[in-house]
Amino acid sequence: MQTKTKTRAIVSTARLVRGDRMANEEHLAILKQGVSSWNRWRDRNPTIIPNLFGARLRGIKLSGIDLSGAVLTGARLNGCNLLGANLSNTKLCDANLSGADLYKAIFREADLSRVSMVSTYLIGTDLRDANLRDANLSESNLKGADLMASNLIGTNLGKATLSEANLSDANLHRANLAGADLYSADLYGADLVGVDLSETNLSQASLEYAIYDRNTKFPRNFRLDDHQMYLISMDSDLNNGVIDGTSLFGAHTEASSFSEVV
């Protein structure tokens, strides 16, 4: 009898795990009724967390949709129209949004780790406090996007357009920005340790109080003495200047050696 009880418990647990790794069919059915029906359902059921895990939604028009807090891990949203959509606090890790129209979409505090956003339209997008660790945003258009305090550790932003974007206090540790356009971008207080900025357009960009190290690659002819930045000299106490990928700003750093470039 005890063995049968244990078996039932194991089977129930297995079903729960499988259920967590697939989209809820009821939620998918409501979504297919259109944005208006979906948003009404969200308004009437504010406590339900939509489960669209791994959903295949390629090319669907979802402008203005409320997907805040939804589970979209591994979802296929490439080519979708998500203009003005609310995706704040959404779990989108490992999702594909390449080629999507995300004009002025809201991704505040969303989990976009390892997401694919190659050649994606992100003009004016709100990505404040979002997790974009190891994401691929190469050749995407982020003009005027707000990435303040976002996690961009190891993110690929090669050849991306970031003109007039807000990257203040962003953690760009080891990010690739080679060939990116950062004209008039705000990088105040950003973590540029180990960042590749080779062939990047930094014309009129604000780099005040940003930190960098000897591994940071700046564009040819870039004049460090034109910016009030901080060179961090790593030591063993600070584990190469970054503790678990966290920016050093606000941390106790008396043991480190900083030199101000004025």
C-alpha positions as CSV (number, residue, x, y, z in Angstrom):
1,M,0.0,0.0,0.0
2,Q,2.8,2.4,0.9
3,T,4.6,1.5,-2.4
4,K,1.4,2.4,-4.4
5,T,1.1,5.8,-2.5
6,K,4.7,6.6,-3.3
7,T,4.2,5.7,-7.0
8,R,1.1,7.9,-7.3
9,A,3.1,10.8,-5.7
10,I,6.0,10.3,-8.2
11,V,3.5,10.2,-11.2
12,S,1.7,13.3,-10.0
13,T,5.1,15.2,-9.6
14,A,6.1,14.1,-13.1
15,R,2.8,15.4,-14.6
16,L,3.3,18.7,-12.7
17,V,6.8,19.1,-14.2
18,R,5.7,18.3,-17.7
19,G,2.8,20.8,-17.2
20,D,5.2,23.5,-16.2
21,R,7.1,23.0,-19.5
22,M,4.2,23.3,-21.9
23,A,1.7,26.1,-22.6
24,N,-1.7,26.0,-21.0
25,E,-4.2,25.1,-23.8
26,E,-6.9,27.3,-22.4
27,H,-4.6,30.3,-22.3
28,L,-3.6,29.6,-25.9
29,A,-7.2,29.3,-27.0
30,I,-8.0,32.7,-25.4
31,L,-5.0,34.3,-27.1
32,K,-6.1,33.1,-30.5
33,Q,-9.4,34.9,-30.1
34,G,-7.5,38.2,-30.5
35,V,-5.9,41.0,-28.4
36,S,-9.2,42.5,-27.2
37,S,-10.5,39.2,-25.9
38,W,-7.2,38.4,-24.3
39,N,-6.9,41.8,-22.5
40,R,-10.5,41.5,-21.2
41,W,-9.7,38.1,-19.8
42,R,-6.6,39.5,-18.1
43,D,-8.7,42.4,-16.6
44,R,-11.2,39.9,-15.2
45,N,-8.6,37.4,-13.9
46,P,-5.7,39.6,-12.5
47,T,-4.4,36.8,-10.3
48,I,-3.9,34.2,-13.1
49,I,-0.4,33.9,-14.4
50,P,-0.6,33.2,-18.2
51,N,1.4,30.1,-19.1
52,L,2.5,30.3,-22.8
53,F,5.7,28.3,-22.3
54,G,7.2,27.4,-25.6
55,A,4.2,28.8,-27.6
56,R,4.6,29.1,-31.3
57,L,3.2,32.6,-32.1
58,R,5.4,33.5,-35.1
59,G,4.2,36.4,-37.1
60,I,1.0,37.0,-35.1
61,K,-0.3,40.6,-34.6
62,L,-0.3,41.3,-30.9
63,S,0.0,45.1,-30.7
64,G,-1.2,46.5,-27.5
65,I,-1.5,43.1,-25.8
66,D,-1.1,42.7,-22.0
67,L,1.4,39.9,-21.4
68,S,2.8,41.3,-18.2
69,G,3.9,38.6,-15.8
70,A,3.3,35.8,-18.3
71,V,5.5,32.8,-18.7
72,L,6.8,32.8,-22.3
73,T,10.0,30.9,-21.8
74,G,11.3,29.4,-25.1
75,A,8.3,30.9,-27.0
76,R,8.6,31.7,-30.7
77,L,7.6,35.3,-31.3
78,N,9.8,36.0,-34.2
79,G,8.3,38.4,-36.7
80,C,5.4,39.3,-34.3
81,N,3.8,42.8,-34.2
82,L,4.1,43.7,-30.5
83,L,3.9,47.4,-30.9
84,G,3.2,49.0,-27.5
85,A,2.7,45.6,-25.8
86,N,3.1,45.3,-22.1
87,L,5.6,42.6,-21.3
88,S,6.8,43.9,-17.9
89,N,7.9,41.1,-15.5
90,T,7.5,38.6,-18.2
91,K,9.6,35.4,-18.3
92,L,11.0,35.3,-21.8
93,C,14.3,33.5,-21.3
94,D,15.5,31.5,-24.4
95,A,12.6,33.0,-26.4
96,N,12.9,34.0,-30.1
97,L,11.8,37.6,-30.9
98,S,14.1,38.1,-33.9
99,G,12.6,40.4,-36.5
100,A,9.7,41.4,-34.3
101,D,8.2,44.9,-34.1
102,L,8.6,46.0,-30.5
103,Y,8.2,49.8,-30.9
104,K,7.6,51.3,-27.5
105,A,6.9,47.9,-25.9
106,I,7.4,47.6,-22.2
107,F,9.8,45.0,-20.9
108,R,10.5,46.5,-17.5
109,E,12.0,43.9,-15.1
110,A,11.4,41.2,-17.7
111,D,13.7,38.1,-17.8
112,L,15.1,38.2,-21.4
113,S,18.2,36.1,-20.6
114,R,19.6,34.2,-23.7
115,V,16.8,35.7,-25.8
116,S,17.3,36.0,-29.6
117,M,16.4,39.5,-30.8
118,V,18.5,39.7,-34.0
119,S,17.5,42.6,-36.3
120,T,14.6,43.5,-34.1
121,Y,12.8,46.8,-34.0
122,L,13.1,48.2,-30.4
123,I,12.9,51.9,-30.9
124,G,11.7,53.6,-27.7
125,T,11.3,50.3,-25.9
126,D,11.3,50.4,-22.1
127,L,13.9,47.8,-20.9
128,R,14.6,49.3,-17.5
129,D,15.9,46.8,-14.9
130,A,15.4,44.0,-17.5
131,N,17.7,40.9,-17.5
132,L,19.3,40.6,-20.9
133,R,22.2,38.5,-19.8
134,D,23.8,36.6,-22.8
135,A,21.0,37.8,-25.1
136,N,21.6,38.4,-28.8
137,L,20.5,41.8,-30.0
138,S,23.0,42.2,-32.8
139,E,22.0,44.5,-35.6
140,S,18.8,45.6,-33.8
141,N,17.4,49.1,-33.7
142,L,17.3,50.4,-30.1
143,K,17.2,54.1,-30.8
144,G,15.9,56.0,-27.8
145,A,15.4,52.8,-25.9
146,D,15.5,52.9,-22.1
147,L,18.0,50.3,-20.7
148,M,18.7,52.1,-17.4
149,A,20.1,49.6,-14.8
150,S,19.5,46.7,-17.1
151,N,21.6,43.5,-16.9
152,L,23.6,43.3,-20.2
153,I,26.3,40.9,-19.0
154,G,27.7,39.1,-22.0
155,T,25.0,40.5,-24.3
156,N,25.7,40.7,-28.1
157,L,24.9,44.2,-29.3
158,G,27.3,44.1,-32.2
159,K,26.3,46.6,-35.0
160,A,23.1,47.6,-33.0
161,T,21.7,51.1,-33.2
162,L,21.7,52.6,-29.7
163,S,21.7,56.3,-30.6
164,E,20.1,58.4,-27.8
165,A,19.5,55.3,-25.8
166,N,19.6,55.4,-22.0
167,L,22.2,52.9,-20.7
168,S,22.9,54.7,-17.4
169,D,23.9,52.4,-14.6
170,A,23.6,49.4,-16.9
171,N,25.9,46.4,-16.3
172,L,27.6,45.8,-19.7
173,H,30.3,43.5,-18.3
174,R,31.9,41.5,-21.2
175,A,29.2,42.7,-23.6
176,N,29.9,43.0,-27.4
177,L,29.2,46.5,-28.8
178,A,31.6,46.3,-31.7
179,G,30.4,48.4,-34.6
180,A,27.4,49.7,-32.6
181,D,26.0,53.2,-33.0
182,L,26.0,54.9,-29.6
183,Y,25.7,58.5,-30.9
184,S,24.4,60.7,-28.0
185,A,23.7,57.6,-25.8
186,D,23.7,58.0,-22.0
187,L,26.3,55.6,-20.4
188,Y,26.5,57.5,-17.1
189,G,27.8,55.1,-14.4
190,A,27.7,52.1,-16.7
191,D,29.9,49.0,-16.1
192,L,32.1,48.8,-19.2
193,V,34.6,46.2,-17.8
194,G,35.8,43.9,-20.5
195,V,33.4,45.5,-23.1
196,D,34.2,45.4,-26.8
197,L,33.6,49.0,-28.1
198,S,35.9,48.6,-31.1
199,E,34.6,50.5,-34.2
200,T,31.8,51.9,-32.1
201,N,30.4,55.4,-32.7
202,L,30.6,57.2,-29.3
203,S,30.2,60.7,-30.7
204,Q,28.5,62.9,-28.1
205,A,27.9,59.9,-25.8
206,S,27.9,60.6,-22.1
207,L,30.4,58.3,-20.3
208,E,30.8,60.1,-17.0
209,Y,31.5,57.9,-14.0
210,A,31.5,54.8,-16.2
211,I,34.0,52.2,-15.1
212,Y,36.3,50.2,-17.4
213,D,39.4,48.0,-17.1
214,R,42.5,47.1,-19.2
215,N,40.4,44.6,-21.2
216,T,37.9,47.2,-22.4
217,K,38.4,47.9,-26.1
218,F,37.7,51.5,-27.1
219,P,37.4,52.7,-30.7
220,R,40.5,53.9,-32.5
221,N,41.3,57.6,-31.8
222,F,38.9,57.6,-28.7
223,R,40.2,60.1,-26.2
224,L,39.8,58.9,-22.6
225,D,40.9,62.2,-21.2
226,D,37.8,63.8,-22.7
227,H,35.6,61.8,-20.2
228,Q,35.4,61.5,-16.5
229,M,35.7,57.7,-16.3
230,Y,37.2,55.3,-13.8
231,L,39.9,52.7,-14.5
232,I,39.5,49.8,-12.2
233,S,42.6,47.8,-11.3
234,M,41.5,44.3,-10.4
235,D,42.9,42.4,-7.4
236,S,42.1,39.0,-5.9
237,D,39.8,40.5,-3.2
238,L,37.4,41.7,-5.8
239,N,37.5,38.7,-8.1
240,N,38.5,40.6,-11.2
241,G,36.4,43.6,-10.4
242,V,33.0,41.9,-10.5
243,I,31.4,39.8,-7.8
244,D,28.9,37.4,-9.3
245,G,28.3,39.8,-12.2
246,T,27.3,42.7,-9.9
247,S,28.4,46.2,-10.7
248,L,30.9,47.6,-8.1
249,F,29.0,50.9,-7.8
250,G,27.9,51.3,-4.2
251,A,30.1,48.4,-3.0
252,H,32.9,48.6,-0.4
253,T,36.0,49.1,-2.6
254,E,38.7,50.4,-0.4
255,A,40.9,47.4,-1.2
256,S,40.8,48.2,-4.9
257,S,42.8,50.6,-6.9
258,F,41.0,53.2,-8.9
259,S,42.4,56.0,-11.1
260,E,40.3,58.8,-12.3
261,V,40.8,59.9,-15.9
262,V,39.9,63.6,-16.2
